[in-house]
């Protein structure tokens, strides 16, 4: 099976997916890769440019049907602070290190990293180890939406 088109999450009925691929954050930034579905099938993702796949995106199969993208849970750290000002300060330090971060209402998620965790605690933050899907911000140069196509290398971190 082959997919050369993506339906963004929310634009299609995910309940009608023919199959599912479970991918971590690094696996969700791709142009061309062989993916293995939960039902044991192979799907060649074959796009003209690298795309950041999001949870509940649909991979349109050339043969018909759609394969649902699901974000795999990863080892993450959830960062909390006593106040918004403290959390903003921590966010600034994380951004200064060019780390991928997921911003939530009153907390920040990053990948597990004991050095960064110590820095956060030194800044007055609290860390909690969790398993959850990781969906970090696309960044200022990513065009503001999940399916921006650019020629940059995949995000590092």
Buried (B, 14 or more C-beta within 10 A) or exposed (E): BEBBEBBBBEEBEBEEBBBBBBBEBBBBBBEEEEBEBEEEBEBBBBBEEBBBBBBBBBBBBEEEBBBBBBBBEBEBBBBBBEEEEBBEBBBEBBEEEEBBBBEEEEBBBBBEBEEBBEBBEEBEBEBEEEEBBBBBEBBEEBEEEBBBEEEEEEBEB
